[in-house]
């Protein structure tokens, strides 16, 4: 007798449980929320599962920094921007959670679309806990975090033999959050990556300089790494506090500090040659 083919596993029936496994081949039932990572903005860098969830969604609540080309993949869904931008009016987090719960209880397939990875400085953990508490079935679809992709696409590896064996990622949104972390780092011990920190780059630099990091430590600000508007400032930790914003439109950026930034001069040129991205620009103040 020939064995019967196995059927894909369905999402767990226990209310509030997160789906585990790779999810490919499974089809989220109505009344289900997918917390999806949109990566750095290029649709080609989405996971297969993320594309599948977007195409099957009834409702998509997306962050302000998610690229339009990614949102457009949810062609059959209602789509609403609920993202937060510094200094601008935004949808409150508790309102977003209420929308997720209400839509799922009405039997809709909901995608909460977040830039980068949902669980890396994206409040995805808060939303997952709220969904579980409300008895809503959900899953997490990881994405490529900007903390890694932004430096990589600018030709900056976060680790490199003899330069850095690890890296630390902090939010630059609030000095009270990043200062305890940065103050604990021995000079040059790790590559430092700061997300959402351009407005406080002077405080970031001062914190590391006070800790004893040399002023000539290499530093970079990278903006819009997957678009023709890509810009990068390359300089030193001592110059970081007064560095100009690389993007004229004030696009969000990623700060990278450490010896690995010195590899930008060689590896970013290789990236550009391979991708044919003639519109990329960078300048150095070193």
SULURSUL-V404528 format. One record per backbone hydrogen bond with DSSP energy under -0.5 kcal/mol. CO is the residue of the C=O (numbers start at 1). NH is the residue of the N-H. E is the energy in kcal/mol with one decimal. If there is no record, write none. Layout:
co:nh:e
CO:NH:E
CO:NH:E
This chain:
co:nh:e
14:17:-1.9
17:138:-1.5
19:140:-0.5
23:26:-1.7
31:137:-0.6
32:110:-2.9
33:35:-0.5
33:139:-1.7
34:36:-0.9
34:112:-2.8
35:141:-3.2
36:38:-0.5
36:114:-2.8
38:41:-0.8
39:116:-2.7
41:43:-0.6
42:45:-2.3
43:46:-1.5
47:51:-2.0
48:52:-2.1
49:53:-2.4
50:54:-2.2
51:55:-2.2
52:56:-1.3
53:57:-0.7
54:57:-0.7
58:78:-2.5
59:111:-2.7
60:62:-0.6
60:80:-2.7
61:113:-2.2
62:82:-2.8
62:83:-0.7
63:66:-1.3
67:70:-1.1
67:71:-1.9
68:72:-2.3
70:73:-1.3
71:74:-1.9
73:75:-1.5
74:77:-1.2
78:60:-2.8
80:62:-2.3
80:82:-0.5
83:91:-0.6
85:88:-2.1
92:96:-1.9
93:97:-2.1
94:98:-1.9
95:99:-2.2
96:100:-2.2
97:101:-2.5
98:102:-2.7
99:103:-2.4
100:104:-2.1
101:105:-2.3
102:106:-1.0
103:108:-2.0
104:107:-1.9
108:32:-1.5
108:110:-0.8
109:58:-2.9
109:59:-1.8
110:34:-2.9
110:112:-0.5
111:61:-2.5
111:113:-0.8
112:36:-2.3
112:114:-0.6
113:63:-1.7
114:38:-4.0
116:39:-2.2
117:120:-1.6
118:124:-1.7
119:121:-0.6
123:127:-1.8
124:128:-2.5
125:129:-2.3
126:130:-2.1
127:131:-2.5
128:132:-2.4
129:133:-2.4
130:134:-1.8
131:136:-2.8
132:135:-1.2
137:33:-2.1
138:19:-1.5
139:35:-2.8
140:142:-0.7
141:37:-2.6
143:145:-0.5
145:148:-1.6
145:149:-2.4
146:150:-1.8
148:152:-1.9
149:153:-2.9
150:154:-0.8
151:154:-0.7
151:156:-3.0
152:155:-1.7
155:157:-0.5
160:163:-2.5
160:164:-2.7
164:160:-2.3
166:191:-2.1
168:193:-3.0
170:195:-2.4
174:177:-1.7
174:178:-1.6
175:179:-2.5
177:181:-0.5
178:182:-2.7
179:183:-2.7
180:184:-0.5
181:184:-0.9
182:185:-1.4
184:186:-0.5
186:189:-2.3
191:168:-2.8
192:257:-2.5
193:170:-2.4
193:195:-0.5
194:255:-2.4
195:172:-3.5
197:200:-1.0
198:201:-1.4
200:204:-2.2
201:205:-2.5
202:206:-2.5
203:207:-2.1
204:208:-1.8
205:209:-2.6
206:210:-2.5
207:211:-1.2
208:213:-2.4
209:212:-1.2
214:217:-1.7
215:238:-2.8
217:237:-2.5
218:258:-2.7
219:235:-2.8
220:256:-2.5
221:233:-2.7
222:254:-2.7
223:231:-1.9
224:227:-1.4
227:230:-1.6
230:281:-1.5
231:223:-2.8
232:283:-1.7
233:221:-2.3
234:285:-2.4
235:219:-2.1
236:239:-0.7
236:240:-1.2
237:241:-0.6
239:242:-1.1
240:243:-1.4
246:248:-0.5
247:250:-1.8
252:224:-0.7
253:196:-0.6
253:197:-0.5
254:222:-2.6
255:194:-2.5
256:220:-2.5
257:192:-2.6
258:261:-1.8
259:262:-1.5
260:263:-1.7
261:264:-1.9
262:265:-0.7
263:266:-0.8
263:267:-2.7
264:268:-2.3
264:269:-0.5
266:270:-1.3
267:271:-2.3
268:272:-2.4
269:273:-2.3
270:274:-2.4
271:275:-2.3
272:276:-2.0
272:277:-0.9
276:278:-1.7
277:280:-1.4
281:232:-0.7
283:234:-1.5
